[in-house]
């Protein structure tokens, strides 16, 4: 006796159900995927979360972490994470200026013995997309705001961090500021540009 082969295909109702499910998924997730505004807000939230996590990592792993923010119109605006074991004392602004005047060999001799920062594999280089750029990084204790090159925001084993503002914009009318609080580690997102002086006066 031969087995009866089931050659029944999909019914019209089954196809319609599948199409309805796919349509629902696209309606919910597609708006976020193709909406530049939502995409930008997502990138800013992710950076704020990363900053908050670095404070936790520094405490748990007894290491100094730093968030590197590169403001490079040619290479792309991006950020990454670096770490070094223990508490790494930061150079003052004057010391950094003096180091910059030295030759590469003299600079290596001057900083020999200091813990070296190594780039973390995660998250790697994270590039800003959808027209977003870092417009500036303001760090407490620094006389000038960083608007080019690489700015570093440090997080220490004691649970403290440098007080800083990360300013991001789309080059038009949309601007955001991530305010990193030194004692609590909170990374607050503000839908405007501001300065450390303005925040302290509020």
C-alpha positions in Angstrom: 0.0 0.0 0.0 1.5 3.4 -1.0 1.7 6.2 1.5 -0.5 9.2 0.6 1.7 12.2 -0.1 0.5 15.5 1.3 0.9 18.0 -1.5 -1.3 20.7 -0.1 0.1 24.2 -0.5 -0.5 27.3 1.5 -4.1 28.5 1.6 -5.0 32.1 0.9 -5.9 32.7 4.6 -2.4 31.4 5.7 -0.7 33.7 3.3 -2.8 36.7 4.5 -1.9 35.9 8.1 1.8 35.9 7.3 1.5 39.2 5.4 -0.4 40.7 8.3 2.3 39.6 10.8 5.1 41.0 8.5 3.2 44.3 8.1 2.9 44.6 11.9 6.6 44.0 12.5 7.5 46.6 9.8 5.0 49.1 11.3 6.5 48.9 14.7 10.2 48.4 13.9 10.3 50.0 10.5 9.5 53.5 11.8 12.6 53.3 14.1 14.8 51.8 11.4 14.0 54.4 8.7 13.3 57.4 10.9 16.5 59.5 11.1 15.3 61.4 14.3 14.7 58.1 16.2 18.0 56.7 14.9 19.9 59.8 16.2 18.2 59.7 19.6 19.1 56.0 19.8 22.8 56.8 19.2 22.8 59.4 21.8 21.1 57.1 24.4 23.7 54.4 23.6 26.6 56.8 24.3 25.0 57.9 27.5 24.6 54.3 28.6 28.2 53.6 27.7 29.4 56.5 29.9 27.4 55.3 32.8 28.7 51.7 32.4 32.3 52.9 32.4 31.9 54.2 35.9 30.6 50.8 37.0 33.4 48.9 35.2 36.1 51.2 36.8 34.8 50.3 40.3 34.4 46.6 39.8 37.7 46.1 38.0 39.8 48.6 40.0 40.9 50.2 36.7 40.8 53.6 35.2 38.6 53.8 32.1 38.4 56.6 29.6 36.0 57.4 26.9 37.8 58.6 23.8 35.9 61.0 21.5 37.4 61.7 18.1 36.2 64.8 16.2 37.5 64.3 12.7 35.6 65.5 9.7 37.7 63.3 7.4 38.0 60.1 9.4 34.5 60.4 10.9 33.2 61.4 14.3 33.5 58.3 16.5 34.2 57.1 20.0 35.8 54.1 21.7 36.9 52.9 25.2 40.4 52.5 26.7 41.4 51.2 30.2 44.5 51.0 32.4 45.0 49.0 35.6 44.6 50.8 38.9 44.2 54.6 39.5 46.0 56.5 36.8 46.9 60.1 37.8 45.9 62.5 35.0 48.3 65.0 33.6 47.4 68.6 34.2 46.8 70.9 31.2 50.2 72.5 31.7 51.9 69.2 31.8 50.2 68.1 28.6 51.3 71.3 26.9 54.9 70.7 28.0 54.8 67.1 26.8 53.6 68.3 23.4 56.7 70.4 23.0 59.0 67.4 23.4 60.3 65.1 20.7 58.7 61.6 20.5 61.8 60.0 22.3 61.8 62.7 25.0 58.0 62.2 25.5 58.5 58.4 25.9 61.2 59.0 28.6 59.0 61.5 30.4 56.0 59.2 30.7 58.0 56.0 31.3 56.6 54.1 34.3 53.1 55.4 33.9 50.3 52.9 33.3 49.4 52.6 29.6 45.9 52.7 28.3 44.8 49.9 26.1 41.9 50.0 23.7 39.0 47.8 24.7 37.7 45.3 22.1 34.1 46.2 23.0 32.5 48.4 21.8 35.3 49.1 19.3 35.1 52.1 17.2 31.5 53.4 17.2 30.8 55.9 14.4 28.1 58.5 14.5 25.7 58.3 11.6 22.7 60.0 10.1 24.6 63.3 10.0 25.4 63.5 13.7 28.7 65.0 14.7 30.5 65.8 18.0 30.3 69.6 18.2 32.5 69.8 21.3 33.6 68.3 24.6 33.9 70.4 27.7 35.8 69.0 30.7 35.9 70.6 34.1 39.3 72.0 35.0 40.2 72.6 31.3 40.5 76.1 30.1 39.4 75.3 26.5 36.6 73.2 25.1 37.7 70.4 22.7 36.3 71.0 19.2 38.8 68.9 17.2 41.2 66.0 17.7 40.6 63.5 20.5 39.1 64.3 23.9 39.3 61.9 26.8 36.8 61.6 29.7 38.2 59.6 32.6 36.4 57.2 35.1 38.3 56.2 38.2 38.2 53.1 40.5 36.8 55.1 43.4 33.6 55.6 41.5 34.4 59.2 40.5 34.6 60.6 37.0 35.6 63.8 35.3 32.8 66.3 35.1 32.1 66.7 31.4 29.7 67.7 28.6 29.5 65.9 25.3 27.9 68.1 22.7 26.3 66.5 19.6 24.4 68.0 16.7 23.2 67.4 13.2 24.7 70.6 11.8 21.3 72.2 11.5 18.7 72.8 14.2 19.0 69.7 16.4 21.5 69.8 19.3 22.0 67.5 22.3 24.2 67.6 25.4 25.2 64.6 27.5 26.1 65.8 31.0 28.4 63.5 33.0 28.1 64.1 36.7 31.3 63.4 38.6 29.9 62.0 41.9 26.9 60.0 40.8 28.0 58.8 37.4 24.7 59.9 35.9 24.8 60.7 32.2 21.9 63.1 31.6 20.7 63.8 28.1 19.7 67.4 27.4 17.9 68.4 24.2 19.9 71.6 23.8 23.5 72.8 23.9 24.7 74.2 27.2 27.9 74.8 29.1 29.2 73.7 32.5 28.9 77.3 33.8 25.3 77.4 32.8 24.5 74.1 34.4 26.1 75.1 37.7 24.2 78.3 37.8 20.8 76.6 37.5 
